[in-house]
Amino acid sequence: MTLEDIAACASQDTMLPPKAAVEEVLVAAQRKGSLTVGVYESAKLMNVDPDGVVLCLLAADPEHEDDIALKIHFTLIQAFCCDNEINIVRLSGLQRLAEIIGGQTEPSSEPRDMHCILVSNPNTDSWKCSSLDEVSNYCVESRCRNQWVPFISLMDR
């Protein structure tokens, strides 16, 4: 743990609840084209540019808890994120997630795979999102409490 991590643990004055901050980050990242949606698409991006990824969101609902393939994907993605110091948040509420970022690419197409979503931060300062800082602080605070992958439910409005 670095000195910055310790200082962040002492700070408890986040402005938005984590759920609202995550929703704002998703909207802002999508607007700026900094959102990668899907397990395979995310894996490709992390392989090519792991330093550009600032947040990984792993989403599953209770009905997915018996999906062994999804558990394996999540385990591998979490390990990669930990090795590359990428913040990770587990989410539930795929329906709400679909409302936020759009669940289909075209009306006739199948729903998008939203089990893994990456937020990348381009090297330019074209977008600064205070909510991204709040989510990062939430991740640091969670690690201080030995909760290495914090959980947020998007189902509650």
C-alpha positions as CSV (number, residue, x, y, z in Angstrom):
1,M,0.0,0.0,0.0
2,T,1.4,3.4,-1.0
3,L,1.2,6.7,0.9
4,E,-1.6,7.8,-1.5
5,D,-3.6,4.7,-0.7
6,I,-3.3,5.4,3.1
7,A,-4.3,9.0,2.6
8,A,-7.3,7.9,0.5
9,C,-8.3,5.4,3.3
10,A,-8.5,8.3,5.7
11,S,-10.7,10.3,3.4
12,Q,-14.4,9.4,3.7
13,D,-16.0,12.5,2.0
14,T,-17.1,11.1,-1.3
15,M,-19.7,13.4,-3.0
16,L,-21.8,10.8,-4.8
17,P,-22.8,7.3,-3.7
18,P,-20.8,4.7,-5.6
19,K,-23.8,3.6,-7.7
20,A,-24.5,7.1,-9.0
21,A,-20.7,7.6,-9.6
22,V,-20.5,4.4,-11.7
23,E,-23.6,5.4,-13.7
24,E,-22.1,8.8,-14.4
25,V,-18.8,7.3,-15.4
26,L,-20.5,4.9,-17.9
27,V,-22.5,7.8,-19.5
28,A,-19.4,10.1,-19.8
29,A,-17.2,7.3,-21.1
30,Q,-19.7,6.3,-23.7
31,R,-20.1,9.9,-24.8
32,K,-16.3,10.1,-25.3
33,G,-15.9,6.7,-27.0
34,S,-13.9,5.3,-24.0
35,L,-16.2,2.4,-23.3
36,T,-15.4,-1.2,-24.3
37,V,-18.3,-3.6,-23.8
38,G,-18.1,-7.4,-23.8
39,V,-15.8,-10.1,-22.4
40,Y,-13.9,-10.8,-25.6
41,E,-13.7,-7.2,-26.7
42,S,-12.4,-6.3,-23.3
43,A,-9.8,-9.1,-23.3
44,K,-8.6,-7.8,-26.7
45,L,-8.2,-4.3,-25.5
46,M,-6.4,-5.3,-22.3
47,N,-4.0,-7.4,-24.3
48,V,-3.2,-4.5,-26.7
49,D,-3.3,-1.5,-24.2
50,P,-3.5,-2.4,-20.5
51,D,-2.2,1.0,-19.5
52,G,-5.1,2.7,-21.2
53,V,-7.7,0.9,-19.0
54,V,-8.7,2.8,-15.9
55,L,-11.7,0.8,-14.7
56,C,-13.1,-2.7,-15.2
57,L,-16.7,-3.4,-14.4
58,L,-17.8,-7.1,-14.1
59,A,-21.5,-7.5,-14.2
60,A,-23.6,-10.5,-13.4
61,D,-27.0,-11.1,-11.9
62,P,-27.9,-13.9,-9.4
63,E,-29.1,-16.2,-12.3
64,H,-25.6,-16.2,-13.6
65,E,-23.9,-17.5,-10.5
66,D,-23.8,-21.1,-11.8
67,D,-22.3,-20.1,-15.1
68,I,-18.8,-21.7,-14.9
69,A,-17.5,-20.1,-18.1
70,L,-18.4,-16.7,-16.8
71,K,-16.7,-17.4,-13.5
72,I,-13.5,-18.5,-15.3
73,H,-13.6,-15.3,-17.4
74,F,-14.1,-13.1,-14.3
75,T,-11.3,-14.9,-12.5
76,L,-8.9,-14.3,-15.4
77,I,-9.9,-10.7,-15.9
78,Q,-9.6,-9.9,-12.2
79,A,-6.1,-11.4,-12.1
80,F,-5.1,-9.4,-15.1
81,C,-6.5,-6.2,-13.6
82,C,-4.8,-6.8,-10.3
83,D,-1.5,-7.4,-12.1
84,N,-1.9,-4.2,-14.1
85,E,-3.3,-2.0,-11.2
86,I,-6.7,-1.6,-12.9
87,N,-9.6,-0.8,-10.5
88,I,-12.3,-3.5,-10.6
89,V,-15.9,-3.3,-9.5
90,R,-18.5,-6.1,-9.5
91,L,-22.0,-5.1,-10.5
92,S,-25.4,-6.6,-10.5
93,G,-28.3,-5.3,-12.4
94,L,-27.7,-6.1,-16.1
95,Q,-31.1,-4.6,-17.0
96,R,-30.2,-1.2,-15.5
97,L,-26.8,-1.5,-17.2
98,A,-28.5,-2.0,-20.5
99,E,-30.6,1.1,-19.9
100,I,-27.5,3.2,-19.2
101,I,-25.4,2.1,-22.1
102,G,-27.9,0.6,-24.5
103,G,-28.4,-3.2,-24.6
104,Q,-28.5,-3.7,-28.4
105,T,-26.5,-2.3,-31.2
106,E,-29.4,-2.5,-33.7
107,P,-33.1,-3.2,-33.0
108,S,-32.9,-6.6,-34.8
109,S,-29.6,-7.7,-33.2
110,E,-29.0,-9.9,-30.1
111,P,-28.4,-8.2,-26.8
112,R,-24.8,-7.1,-26.2
113,D,-22.6,-9.1,-23.8
114,M,-22.4,-6.6,-20.9
115,H,-20.6,-9.0,-18.4
116,C,-17.4,-7.0,-18.7
117,I,-17.1,-3.3,-19.4
118,L,-13.9,-1.4,-19.6
119,V,-13.4,2.4,-19.2
120,S,-10.3,3.6,-20.9
121,N,-8.7,6.9,-20.4
122,P,-7.2,8.3,-23.6
123,N,-3.9,10.0,-23.2
124,T,-5.5,13.4,-23.9
125,D,-7.3,15.5,-21.3
126,S,-10.3,15.6,-23.5
127,W,-12.5,14.4,-20.6
128,K,-12.1,14.7,-16.9
129,C,-14.7,12.9,-14.9
130,S,-14.9,13.6,-11.2
131,S,-17.1,10.5,-10.9
132,L,-14.2,8.4,-12.2
133,D,-12.1,9.8,-9.3
134,E,-14.9,8.9,-6.9
135,V,-15.1,5.3,-8.2
136,S,-11.3,5.0,-7.9
137,N,-11.5,6.3,-4.3
138,Y,-14.3,3.9,-3.6
139,C,-12.1,1.0,-4.9
140,V,-9.1,2.2,-2.8
141,E,-11.3,2.5,0.3
142,S,-12.7,-1.0,-0.3
143,R,-9.2,-2.4,-0.6
144,C,-8.3,-0.8,2.8
145,R,-11.2,-2.8,4.2
146,N,-9.8,-6.0,2.6
147,Q,-12.6,-6.0,0.0
148,W,-10.5,-6.4,-3.1
149,V,-13.3,-6.4,-5.6
150,P,-16.1,-4.1,-4.3
151,F,-19.7,-4.9,-5.2
152,I,-22.4,-2.4,-6.3
153,S,-26.0,-3.2,-7.1
154,L,-27.5,-1.1,-9.9
155,M,-30.9,-2.6,-9.4
156,D,-32.0,-0.2,-6.6
157,R,-33.1,3.1,-8.1
